[in-house]
Amino acid sequence: MQTRRLGATDLEVTRLGLGTMGWGLDTTVSEVMALWRRYRDAGGNLIDTAAAYGDGRVESLIGQLAGAAQRRGEVVIATKSGYVLRQGQRVVETGRRTLLDDLAGSLRRLRIETVDLWQIHAWGDAPLEETLAAADQAVTAGLARRVGVCNYIGWQLAQAATWQKAVPGRSRIATAQIEYSLLARRAEIEILPCCQALDIAFLPWSALGRGVLTGQYRGGARPPGSRAASDRLAWFVEPYLTPAADGVLEAVVRAGQGLGLSPVQVAWLWVRDAPGVSAALVGPRTAAQLEPLLAVEDRVLPAPIAQALDDVSGGPNRLRTVQD
């Protein structure tokens, strides 16, 4: 796989990053192992997880699969802290002590001493300086090599990044994660310009529109085993089972027919090569679901097609215009 530099860091990561949120819910260990082997055989080197995924079970599995490879410098492991259970409910908690305790548990489960990228999972109620002090402490203590943030809106990302740049010795915000796909383009308004201005790597999650852009839900279908058919994950898909999303999907299908590509391949290429994207995260549950993405490693969408998809999914991408 081709690689890209991760913002201002010295890390080179593959353009396709492996998201793992679903591993703790609807995959078997054998499926995950086969998926991981196929990803690694194809040259993939970025795996993204979180302490909250499967209440730590996903990190434990990654520790078995990838811990040794990370220690050898063959893969980049990214994890997140900040979601905790309180009386059976998952809440955001970004106080320094909670974050560092979360990180200690992650390192233990991942079977590593230092994580390549430690990310604050969400903006919380704790004072920002306390949250970022935890990031500084983690890097200073050698528990994390780089730090990033997830699900921040524009002003939050700018404030955090500026705070860290203001004083020498603080750990720079290296990465930002937020949802981005043909069905979720809000990142173009403030997040992507902020990332470009401050040299922050952008890692979009759910690049396939929470699975809707694969076409599996076309015509109102709810295939057995899909997220939309799951009592636990239907909430995640439902926001995009709308007439507006159907219109975008139909445009993706038509584009694919003209290019000899499947809908999932068109949707993937649009995100992977969108201006400002460092590495896009997808969450296949099986090796078979990964294959279509690997098959277009050397393909690009023609510029008129990418621009037409911009138009039908929310309007022109201003960053694409600047890039051109």
C-alpha positions as CSV (number, residue, x, y, z in Angstrom):
1,M,0.0,0.0,0.0
2,Q,1.0,3.6,-0.6
3,T,1.8,5.6,2.5
4,R,1.5,9.2,3.5
5,R,3.2,11.3,6.2
6,L,1.1,11.8,9.3
7,G,1.0,15.6,9.6
8,A,4.1,17.1,11.2
9,T,5.2,13.7,12.6
10,D,7.8,11.4,11.3
11,L,5.3,8.6,10.8
12,E,4.5,7.1,7.5
13,V,1.1,5.3,7.5
14,T,-0.8,3.5,4.8
15,R,-3.7,5.4,3.3
16,L,-6.1,2.7,4.5
17,G,-6.3,2.5,8.3
18,L,-8.1,-0.4,10.0
19,G,-10.8,0.7,12.4
20,T,-11.8,-1.8,15.1
21,M,-15.0,-0.5,16.8
22,G,-17.0,-3.5,15.6
23,W,-14.5,-6.2,16.7
24,G,-15.8,-6.4,20.2
25,L,-19.5,-6.8,19.1
26,D,-20.1,-8.7,15.9
27,T,-17.0,-10.5,14.8
28,T,-15.4,-13.8,15.8
29,V,-11.8,-14.1,16.7
30,S,-11.1,-16.2,13.7
31,E,-12.6,-13.6,11.4
32,V,-10.5,-10.9,13.0
33,M,-7.3,-12.9,12.7
34,A,-8.0,-13.6,9.0
35,L,-8.8,-9.9,8.4
36,W,-5.6,-8.8,10.2
37,R,-3.4,-11.2,8.2
38,R,-4.9,-10.0,4.9
39,Y,-4.4,-6.4,5.8
40,R,-0.8,-7.0,6.8
41,D,-0.1,-9.1,3.7
42,A,-1.3,-6.1,1.6
43,G,1.1,-3.8,3.4
44,G,-1.3,-2.1,5.8
45,N,0.3,-0.6,8.9
46,L,-2.2,1.5,10.8
47,I,-4.7,0.1,13.3
48,D,-7.0,2.3,15.3
49,T,-8.8,1.3,18.5
50,A,-10.0,2.6,21.9
51,A,-10.3,1.6,25.5
52,A,-14.0,1.9,25.1
53,Y,-14.3,-0.6,22.3
54,G,-15.8,-3.8,23.7
55,D,-14.9,-2.5,27.2
56,G,-11.2,-3.3,26.5
57,R,-11.7,-6.6,24.8
58,V,-10.7,-5.2,21.4
59,E,-7.4,-3.9,22.7
60,S,-6.7,-7.3,24.3
61,L,-7.2,-8.9,20.9
62,I,-5.0,-6.3,19.2
63,G,-2.4,-7.0,21.8
64,Q,-2.3,-10.7,20.7
65,L,-2.3,-9.8,17.0
66,A,-0.2,-6.6,16.7
67,G,1.7,-5.9,20.0
68,A,4.9,-7.6,18.9
69,A,4.7,-6.0,15.4
70,Q,4.4,-2.5,17.0
71,R,7.4,-3.1,19.2
72,R,9.4,-4.0,16.0
73,G,8.2,-0.8,14.3
74,E,6.2,-2.6,11.7
75,V,2.8,-1.2,12.6
76,V,1.4,2.0,14.1
77,I,-1.1,1.5,16.9
78,A,-3.5,4.3,17.8
79,T,-5.8,4.1,20.8
80,K,-8.1,6.5,22.6
81,S,-9.1,7.4,26.1
82,G,-11.9,9.4,27.6
83,Y,-15.1,7.3,27.5
84,V,-15.8,5.5,30.8
85,L,-18.7,3.5,32.3
86,R,-20.6,5.2,35.1
87,Q,-23.6,3.2,36.5
88,G,-23.8,1.2,33.3
89,Q,-23.8,4.3,31.1
90,R,-20.9,5.4,28.9
91,V,-19.9,9.0,29.6
92,V,-17.1,11.3,28.5
93,E,-14.5,11.8,31.3
94,T,-11.4,13.8,30.4
95,G,-9.9,14.6,33.7
96,R,-6.1,14.0,33.9
97,R,-6.3,11.1,36.4
98,T,-9.0,9.2,34.5
99,L,-7.3,9.6,31.1
100,L,-3.9,8.4,32.4
101,D,-5.6,5.4,34.2
102,D,-7.3,4.6,30.9
103,L,-4.0,4.8,29.1
104,A,-2.3,2.5,31.6
105,G,-5.1,-0.1,31.0
106,S,-4.7,0.2,27.3
107,L,-1.0,-0.4,27.3
108,R,-1.5,-3.4,29.5
109,R,-4.1,-4.9,27.2
110,L,-2.1,-4.0,24.0
111,R,1.0,-5.6,25.5
112,I,3.2,-2.6,24.7
113,E,5.0,0.0,26.8
114,T,4.4,2.9,24.5
115,V,1.6,3.6,22.1
116,D,2.4,5.3,18.8
117,L,-0.7,7.6,19.0
118,W,-2.8,8.4,22.0
119,Q,-6.0,10.3,21.3
120,I,-8.5,12.1,23.5
121,H,-11.8,10.4,22.4
122,A,-14.1,13.4,22.8
123,W,-14.3,16.9,24.2
124,G,-15.3,16.7,27.9
125,D,-16.3,18.9,30.8
126,A,-12.8,18.9,32.4
127,P,-10.8,22.1,31.9
128,L,-8.9,21.8,28.6
129,E,-5.6,22.6,30.3
130,E,-6.1,19.5,32.6
131,T,-6.9,17.3,29.6
132,L,-3.9,18.4,27.7
133,A,-1.7,18.2,30.7
134,A,-2.5,14.4,30.7
135,A,-1.3,14.3,27.1
136,D,2.0,16.0,28.0
137,Q,2.5,13.8,31.0
138,A,1.9,10.7,28.8
139,V,4.5,11.7,26.3
140,T,7.1,12.9,28.9
141,A,6.7,9.6,30.7
142,G,7.2,7.6,27.5
143,L,3.7,6.1,27.5
144,A,2.7,7.7,24.2
145,R,4.9,8.9,21.3
146,R,2.3,11.4,19.9
147,V,-1.1,12.7,20.9
148,G,-4.3,13.6,19.0
149,V,-7.9,14.4,19.5
150,C,-11.2,12.9,18.2
151,N,-14.6,14.3,17.5
152,Y,-13.7,17.9,18.3
153,I,-15.5,20.6,16.3
154,G,-13.5,23.4,14.7
155,W,-13.0,25.9,17.6
156,Q,-12.2,23.0,20.0
157,L,-9.5,21.6,17.7
158,A,-8.0,25.1,17.1
159,Q,-8.0,25.9,20.8
160,A,-6.4,22.7,21.8
161,A,-3.8,22.9,19.1
162,T,-3.0,26.5,19.8
163,W,-2.7,25.8,23.6
164,Q,-0.2,23.1,22.9
165,K,1.9,25.3,20.5
166,A,1.9,28.2,22.9
167,V,4.6,26.9,25.2
168,P,7.8,25.1,24.2
169,G,7.9,21.5,25.4
170,R,4.2,20.8,25.2
171,S,3.2,17.9,23.0
172,R,1.8,19.1,19.7
173,I,-1.6,17.9,18.6
174,A,-0.6,15.5,15.8
175,T,-3.9,14.2,14.5
176,A,-7.6,14.9,14.4
177,Q,-10.3,12.3,13.9
178,I,-13.9,13.1,12.9
179,E,-16.5,11.4,10.7
180,Y,-16.1,12.1,7.0
181,S,-17.7,10.6,4.0
182,L,-20.0,11.4,1.1
183,L,-22.7,11.4,3.7
184,A,-20.9,13.5,6.3
185,R,-19.0,16.4,4.9
186,R,-19.0,18.8,7.9
187,A,-15.3,18.4,8.3
188,E,-14.7,20.5,5.2
189,I,-16.1,23.6,6.9
190,E,-13.7,24.0,9.8
191,I,-11.8,20.8,10.7
192,L,-9.9,20.3,7.4
193,P,-8.9,24.0,7.1
194,C,-7.7,24.0,10.7
195,C,-5.7,20.8,10.1
196,Q,-4.1,22.3,7.1
197,A,-3.3,25.6,8.8
198,L,-1.8,23.9,11.9
199,D,-0.1,20.9,10.1
200,I,-2.4,18.4,11.8
201,A,-3.0,15.0,10.2
202,F,-6.7,14.3,9.4
203,L,-7.9,10.7,10.0
204,P,-11.6,10.5,8.9
205,W,-13.6,7.7,10.5
206,S,-16.5,5.8,8.9
207,A,-15.3,6.6,5.4
208,L,-18.1,4.4,3.9
209,G,-20.9,6.3,5.5
210,R,-21.4,3.8,8.4
211,G,-21.7,1.1,5.7
212,V,-24.6,2.7,3.9
213,L,-22.4,3.5,0.9
214,T,-21.6,-0.1,0.3
215,G,-25.1,-0.4,-1.1
216,Q,-26.2,-3.2,1.2
217,Y,-29.2,-1.2,2.5
218,R,-30.3,-0.1,-1.0
219,G,-34.1,-0.2,-1.4
220,G,-34.7,-0.4,2.3
221,A,-33.0,-3.8,2.8
222,R,-31.7,-4.9,6.2
223,P,-29.5,-7.9,5.4
224,P,-29.2,-10.4,8.3
225,G,-25.9,-9.8,10.1
226,S,-25.7,-6.2,9.0
227,R,-25.5,-3.4,11.5
228,A,-28.9,-2.1,10.5
229,A,-30.4,-5.4,11.5
230,S,-28.6,-5.5,14.8
231,D,-30.3,-4.4,18.0
232,R,-27.0,-3.1,19.3
233,L,-25.9,-1.1,16.2
234,A,-29.0,-0.1,14.3
235,W,-28.8,3.3,16.0
236,F,-25.4,3.8,14.3
237,V,-26.8,3.3,10.8
238,E,-30.3,4.8,11.1
239,P,-29.3,8.5,10.6
240,Y,-28.2,7.7,7.1
241,L,-31.2,5.6,6.0
242,T,-32.9,8.6,4.5
243,P,-34.1,9.7,1.1
244,A,-31.2,12.2,0.9
245,A,-28.6,9.4,1.5
246,D,-30.4,7.3,-1.0
247,G,-29.9,10.0,-3.6
248,V,-26.1,10.1,-2.9
249,L,-25.9,6.3,-3.0
250,E,-27.6,6.3,-6.4
251,A,-25.0,8.8,-7.7
252,V,-22.3,6.5,-6.4
253,V,-23.8,3.5,-8.1
254,R,-24.0,5.3,-11.4
255,A,-20.5,6.5,-11.1
256,G,-19.3,3.0,-10.4
257,Q,-21.2,1.6,-13.4
258,G,-19.3,4.0,-15.7
259,L,-16.0,3.1,-14.2
260,G,-16.3,-0.6,-13.6
261,L,-16.2,-0.1,-9.9
262,S,-18.6,-1.2,-7.1
263,P,-20.3,1.5,-4.9
264,V,-18.0,0.7,-2.0
265,Q,-15.0,1.3,-4.2
266,V,-16.3,4.6,-5.5
267,A,-17.1,5.8,-2.0
268,W,-13.7,4.7,-0.7
269,L,-11.7,6.4,-3.4
270,W,-13.6,9.7,-2.9
271,V,-12.6,9.8,0.7
272,R,-9.1,8.4,0.5
273,D,-8.0,11.0,-2.1
274,A,-10.1,13.9,-0.8
275,P,-7.9,17.0,-0.1
276,G,-6.4,17.0,3.3
277,V,-7.0,13.3,4.1
278,S,-3.9,11.6,5.6
279,A,-5.3,8.1,6.2
280,A,-9.0,7.1,6.1
281,L,-10.3,4.6,8.6
282,V,-12.7,1.8,7.6
283,G,-14.1,-1.0,9.8
284,P,-14.5,-4.2,7.7
285,R,-15.5,-7.1,9.8
286,T,-14.1,-9.8,7.5
287,A,-11.3,-10.2,5.0
288,A,-13.8,-10.5,2.3
289,Q,-15.1,-7.0,3.1
290,L,-11.6,-5.6,2.9
291,E,-10.9,-7.0,-0.6
292,P,-12.7,-4.5,-2.7
293,L,-10.7,-1.7,-1.0
294,L,-7.4,-3.4,-1.6
295,A,-8.3,-4.0,-5.2
296,V,-8.4,-0.3,-6.0
297,E,-5.1,0.6,-4.4
298,D,-3.8,1.9,-7.8
299,R,-7.1,3.5,-9.0
300,V,-8.2,7.1,-8.7
301,L,-11.5,8.7,-9.5
302,P,-11.4,11.0,-12.5
303,A,-11.6,14.6,-11.4
304,P,-15.0,15.2,-13.1
305,I,-16.5,12.2,-11.3
306,A,-15.1,13.3,-7.9
307,Q,-16.5,16.8,-8.5
308,A,-19.9,15.5,-9.5
309,L,-20.1,13.5,-6.3
310,D,-19.2,16.6,-4.4
311,D,-22.1,18.4,-6.0
312,V,-24.7,15.7,-5.3
313,S,-23.5,15.2,-1.7
314,G,-23.5,18.7,-0.4
315,G,-21.9,21.0,-2.9
316,P,-18.4,21.8,-4.2
317,N,-15.5,21.0,-2.0
318,R,-13.7,24.3,-1.6
319,L,-10.5,22.6,-0.7
320,R,-10.5,20.6,-3.9
321,T,-10.9,23.9,-5.8
322,V,-7.9,25.4,-4.0
323,Q,-5.9,22.2,-4.6
324,D,-6.7,22.3,-8.3
